[in-house]
Amino acid sequence: MHRGREAPICTRMSHPLVFDRALLRARQARALALGPEPFLLERATEDLSERLLTVKRRFETAVDLGTPTDLLSRALAGHPGIGTLMRAAPLAAGLAASERTIVADEEALPFANGSLDLVVSALALQMVNDLPGAFAQVRRALKPDGLFLAALIGGGSLAELREAFAIAESETTGGVSPRVAPFADVRDMGGLLQRAGFALPVTDVDRVVVRYGSPFTLMNELRRMGAGNVLAERRRVPLRRATLLRAAEIYAERFSDADGRVRATFEIVWLSGWVPHESQQKPLRPGSAKMRLADALGTTEKPAGETP
């Protein structure tokens, strides 16, 4: 596609290998075979659709980047603000072959510079090893005044499960290994968008508390989300039964309600940014204001250092 321009040559910088991407694809494929658990993705999809409706402009060429399953693409089909919508994702993310699908990895985008008007993504980019690099690639693929709108799993997700496993493993093995991914914090997202070259960055968080009959029910749902442990530094030996049972016990002791059901917290971090364009709002130049702040506040201006 977009044969009129040559695809950009990306210079890959060295970055930490946090996630085992091959294992991630295998876990996603297993989730599809088991029957995926879609409630978080459904929530993000509905929210993303509503956010797009508030943008009063049309995006002729749009891409759904990496979203697990085609749920978001189907929801946006026929959206009044979107012309052509393509889906770009690895095969393991449930990509079905069609003229509007592209087999691609979120860490190596195949789009020409300035070829897209809109890039959306739901619950996929949290597993990218080089998130700043992925943002920069999206920025280059977008046209001036193009929009990037994405939802990622946030750093406060599954804090209860992380704590229970850390204590259980320390008690049963004498050490702690990483079990839950270190997802990005919302406080970092705005800076990463600006670093990638986006203007007007906006971030916010949707915190969701879900209750389960037991910690094992939660773990089973995570497996059906393709959200098993894919950390590159994970321990390569099977989880001990004693550790698993102790983690479930601690979880129930610390994070259960009066009716015995346990709580699990999920964070969905929302971010958006625009490619700079001359039509966008810009901050006023220093000294260009036509009214003094003191006049606006109805106070008397005092020289610096003078006691009121």
DRENVEX-780615 format. One line per 5 residues: number of its first residue (from 1); for each residue x, y, z of C-alpha. Coordinates in nm, 4 decimals. Example, Ala and Ser with C-alpha at 12.3 -4.5 7.8 and 13.67 -1.06 7.14 Angstrom:
BEGIN
1) 1.2300,-0.4500,0.7800  1.3670,-0.1060,0.7140
REM end
This chain:
BEGIN
1) 0.0000,0.0000,0.0000  0.0998,0.3672,-0.0380  0.3407,0.2795,-0.3193  0.3763,0.6459,-0.4107  0.6281,0.6958,-0.1267
6) 0.9151,0.4922,-0.0028  0.8789,0.3427,0.3421  1.1047,0.5070,0.6011  1.4253,0.3409,0.7082  1.4129,0.3166,1.0876
11) 1.7330,0.3298,1.2878  1.6735,0.1049,1.5880  1.8317,0.2219,1.9098  1.9340,-0.0185,2.1810  1.6636,-0.0657,2.4417
16) 1.6011,-0.3093,2.7289  1.4384,-0.6391,2.6376  1.1499,-0.6460,2.8851  0.9017,-0.8710,2.7066  0.9453,-1.2009,2.5240
21) 0.7476,-1.1078,2.2143  0.7472,-1.4593,2.0664  0.6001,-1.5968,2.3887  0.3446,-1.3148,2.3900  0.2208,-1.4243,2.0464
26) 0.1987,-1.7837,2.1638  -0.0021,-1.6780,2.4712  -0.2365,-1.4698,2.2552  -0.2890,-1.7624,2.0200  -0.3700,-1.9875,2.3182
31) -0.6193,-1.7296,2.4462  -0.7967,-1.7317,2.1098  -0.8121,-2.1109,2.1163  -0.9523,-2.1119,2.4717  -1.2070,-1.8427,2.3917
36) -1.0831,-1.4930,2.4799  -1.2126,-1.2967,2.7779  -1.3074,-0.9600,2.6232  -1.4495,-0.7441,2.9045  -1.1522,-0.5046,2.9314
41) -1.1193,-0.4772,2.5546  -1.4932,-0.4173,2.5216  -1.4690,-0.1344,2.7741  -1.1730,0.0237,2.5939  -1.3426,-0.0162,2.2545
46) -1.6613,0.1544,2.3685  -1.4656,0.4387,2.5283  -1.2439,0.4870,2.2227  -1.5465,0.5027,1.9924  -1.7046,0.7702,2.2130
51) -1.3833,0.9738,2.2259  -1.3589,0.9732,1.8475  -1.7159,1.1019,1.8181  -1.6118,1.4186,2.0026  -1.3488,1.4960,1.7341
56) -1.5269,1.7046,1.4720  -1.3228,1.6153,1.1668  -1.2880,1.3329,0.9146  -0.9937,1.0929,0.8941  -0.9670,0.9498,0.5445
61) -0.7030,0.6833,0.6172  -0.6975,0.5152,0.9583  -0.5185,0.2174,1.1127  -0.6117,0.0018,1.4108  -0.2677,-0.0899,1.5449
66) -0.2133,-0.4175,1.7292  -0.5514,-0.4421,1.9041  -0.6100,-0.8042,2.0154  -0.8934,-0.9491,1.8028  -1.0898,-0.7442,1.5510
71) -1.3301,-0.6043,1.8122  -1.2177,-0.2422,1.7722  -1.2058,-0.2584,1.3921  -1.5601,-0.3931,1.3812  -1.6810,-0.1270,1.6243
76) -1.5303,0.1521,1.4126  -1.6590,0.0169,1.0813  -1.8936,0.2773,0.9413  -1.7798,0.5415,1.1925  -1.8897,0.8792,1.0491
81) -1.5454,1.0325,1.0980  -1.3438,0.7542,0.9305  -1.2988,0.6870,0.5612  -1.0853,0.3753,0.5107  -0.9961,0.1721,0.8218
86) -0.7228,-0.0928,0.8093  -0.6115,-0.3297,1.0810  -0.2410,-0.3931,1.1420  -0.1442,-0.6666,1.3865  0.0540,-0.9912,1.4164
91) -0.1157,-1.3102,1.3038  -0.1361,-1.4335,1.6634  -0.3635,-1.1393,1.7459  -0.6428,-1.3056,1.5492  -0.5740,-1.1310,1.2183
96) -0.7870,-1.2671,0.9378  -0.6638,-1.2185,0.5821  -0.8485,-0.9511,0.3834  -0.7722,-0.6485,0.1672  -0.7884,-0.4238,0.4745
101) -0.5581,-0.6209,0.7027  -0.1818,-0.5934,0.7309  0.0405,-0.8422,0.9115  0.2688,-0.6162,1.1126  0.4442,-0.5873,1.4456
106) 0.3887,-0.2859,1.6704  0.7667,-0.2484,1.7033  0.8272,-0.2202,1.3248  0.5531,-0.0317,1.1423  0.5351,-0.0786,0.7619
111) 0.3739,0.2578,0.6804  0.5291,0.5337,0.4719  0.5994,0.8707,0.6300  0.2952,1.0977,0.6332  0.0605,0.8336,0.4905
116) -0.2055,0.8100,0.7659  -0.4620,1.0457,0.9171  -0.5464,0.8442,1.2287  -0.3865,0.5655,1.4344  -0.5867,0.3983,1.7116
121) -0.4858,0.1127,1.9397  -0.6573,-0.0671,2.2283  -0.4719,-0.2669,2.4965  -0.1733,-0.3666,2.2826  0.1159,-0.1218,2.3178
126) 0.1833,-0.1976,2.6854  0.3757,-0.5060,2.5700  0.6108,-0.3159,2.3363  0.9764,-0.3206,2.4436  1.0587,0.0214,2.2972
131) 0.7511,0.2326,2.3675  0.9179,0.5681,2.2841  1.0357,0.4165,1.9551  0.6853,0.2893,1.8750  0.5409,0.6338,1.9438
136) 0.8034,0.7909,1.7163  0.7141,0.5491,1.4344  0.3437,0.6327,1.4704  0.4317,1.0031,1.4647  0.6276,0.9636,1.1387
141) 0.3468,0.7636,0.9750  0.0868,1.0322,1.0461  0.0212,1.3355,0.8298  0.0331,1.6888,0.9726  -0.2725,1.7310,1.1999
146) -0.3017,1.3504,1.2220  -0.4301,1.1990,1.5482  -0.2914,0.9180,1.7648  -0.5430,0.7766,2.0157  -0.4545,0.4720,2.2248
151) -0.5400,0.2813,2.5408  -0.2749,0.0826,2.7321  -0.2790,-0.1284,3.0454  -0.1394,0.0960,3.3215  0.1175,0.0456,3.5943
156) -0.1342,0.0163,3.8781  -0.2963,-0.2926,3.7252  -0.3012,-0.6173,3.9251  -0.1214,-0.4623,4.2234  -0.2992,-0.7144,4.4461
161) -0.1728,-1.0133,4.2492  0.1796,-0.8696,4.2382  0.1866,-0.8284,4.6158  0.0441,-1.1742,4.6872  0.2981,-1.3495,4.4646
166) 0.5917,-1.1489,4.6007  0.5111,-1.2471,4.9592  0.4296,-1.6091,4.8732  0.7470,-1.6616,4.6723  0.9610,-1.5019,4.9395
171) 0.8120,-1.7365,5.1987  0.8288,-2.0571,4.9922  1.1493,-2.0121,4.7923  1.3477,-1.7484,4.9803  1.3498,-1.5115,4.6801
176) 1.1274,-1.3164,4.4434  1.1052,-1.3369,4.0632  0.9014,-1.1060,3.8349  0.5502,-1.2378,3.7812  0.3472,-0.9340,3.6700
181) 0.4603,-0.6998,3.3936  0.5847,-0.3490,3.4874  0.3353,-0.1517,3.2792  0.3820,0.2171,3.2035  0.2719,0.4885,3.4449
186) 0.0281,0.7555,3.3256  0.2619,1.0257,3.4595  0.5192,0.9257,3.1966  0.2863,0.9148,2.8956  0.2583,1.2872,2.8244
191) 0.6359,1.3254,2.8272  0.6804,1.0284,2.5937  0.4295,1.1744,2.3477  0.6103,1.5087,2.3470  0.9452,1.3346,2.3085
196) 0.8084,1.1563,1.9999  0.7050,1.4907,1.8485  0.3322,1.5026,1.9262  0.1539,1.8265,2.0066  -0.1384,1.8800,2.2451
201) -0.0763,1.5574,2.4422  -0.3554,1.4431,2.6755  -0.3511,1.1492,2.9188  -0.5991,1.0134,3.1721  -0.6729,0.6916,3.3584
206) -0.9782,0.4675,3.3839  -0.9495,0.2505,3.6972  -1.1630,-0.0625,3.7023  -1.2108,-0.2828,4.0086  -1.3407,-0.6300,3.9266
211) -1.4539,-0.8888,4.1816  -1.3908,-1.2620,4.1441  -1.5032,-1.5728,4.3257  -1.1413,-1.6666,4.3954  -0.7861,-1.5755,4.2902
216) -0.7862,-1.8831,4.0664  -1.0829,-1.7428,3.8699  -0.8824,-1.4239,3.8133  -0.5778,-1.6201,3.6972  -0.7919,-1.8196,3.4532
221) -0.9365,-1.4987,3.3047  -0.5868,-1.3529,3.2671  -0.4883,-1.6649,3.0740  -0.7884,-1.6120,2.8434  -0.6749,-1.2525,2.7902
226) -0.3350,-1.3754,2.6723  -0.1933,-1.1979,2.9770  0.0308,-1.4687,3.1218  0.3869,-1.3946,3.2316  0.5889,-1.3012,2.9208
231) 0.8681,-1.1125,3.0967  1.2099,-1.1783,2.9464  1.3591,-1.2104,3.2973  1.0949,-1.4530,3.4236  1.2080,-1.7642,3.6104
236) 1.2379,-2.0540,3.3653  1.1208,-2.3246,3.6078  0.7570,-2.4240,3.6695  0.5751,-2.2383,3.9449  0.5754,-2.4422,4.2635
241) 0.2368,-2.5678,4.3784  0.3158,-2.4483,4.7309  0.3886,-2.0975,4.6010  0.0670,-2.0852,4.3987  -0.1482,-2.2031,4.6891
246) 0.0202,-1.9621,4.9324  -0.0273,-1.6721,4.6878  -0.3983,-1.7526,4.6591  -0.4232,-1.7691,5.0375  -0.2527,-1.4319,5.0851
251) -0.4657,-1.2783,4.8110  -0.7864,-1.3940,4.9825  -0.6649,-1.2724,5.3225  -0.5690,-0.9240,5.2065  -0.8000,-0.8385,4.9185
256) -1.1372,-1.0012,4.9818  -1.4696,-0.8374,5.0664  -1.7137,-0.9421,5.3371  -1.8849,-1.1859,5.0999  -1.5563,-1.3670,5.0305
261) -1.5090,-1.2378,4.6751  -1.1662,-1.0948,4.5905  -1.0858,-0.7631,4.4203  -0.8571,-0.7043,4.1219  -0.7644,-0.3569,3.9988
266) -0.7078,-0.2795,3.6311  -0.5864,0.0543,3.4956  -0.6565,0.1651,3.1405  -0.4274,0.4556,3.0514  -0.5607,0.6789,2.7740
271) -0.3368,0.8971,2.5620  -0.3795,1.1160,2.2585  -0.1553,1.3439,2.0593  -0.1643,1.5361,1.7315  0.1029,1.5792,1.4707
276) 0.1889,1.9535,1.4702  0.0050,2.1690,1.2155  -0.0215,2.5444,1.1667  -0.3984,2.5354,1.2326  -0.3579,2.4077,1.5896
281) -0.3790,2.6286,1.8963  -0.0452,2.7597,2.0191  0.0557,2.9257,2.3471  0.0849,3.3051,2.3401  0.4300,3.4609,2.3221
286) 0.5602,3.5946,2.6553  0.4584,3.9615,2.6921  0.1810,3.9433,2.4308  -0.1088,3.9503,2.6807  -0.3487,4.2467,2.6468
291) -0.4549,4.2485,3.0145  -0.2516,4.2423,3.3323  -0.3073,3.9474,3.5665  -0.3627,4.1869,3.8560  -0.6468,4.3548,3.6652
296) -0.8069,4.0210,3.5827  -0.7931,3.9185,3.9508  -0.9065,4.2600,4.0765  -0.5994,4.3111,4.2951  -0.3223,4.5694,4.3231
301) 0.0109,4.4763,4.1700  0.3063,4.4965,4.4131  0.6756,4.5081,4.3188  0.8637,4.1819,4.3758  0.9698,4.1392,4.7379
306) 0.7275,4.3995,4.8763  0.5067,4.2861,5.1637  0.1334,4.3146,5.0796
REM end
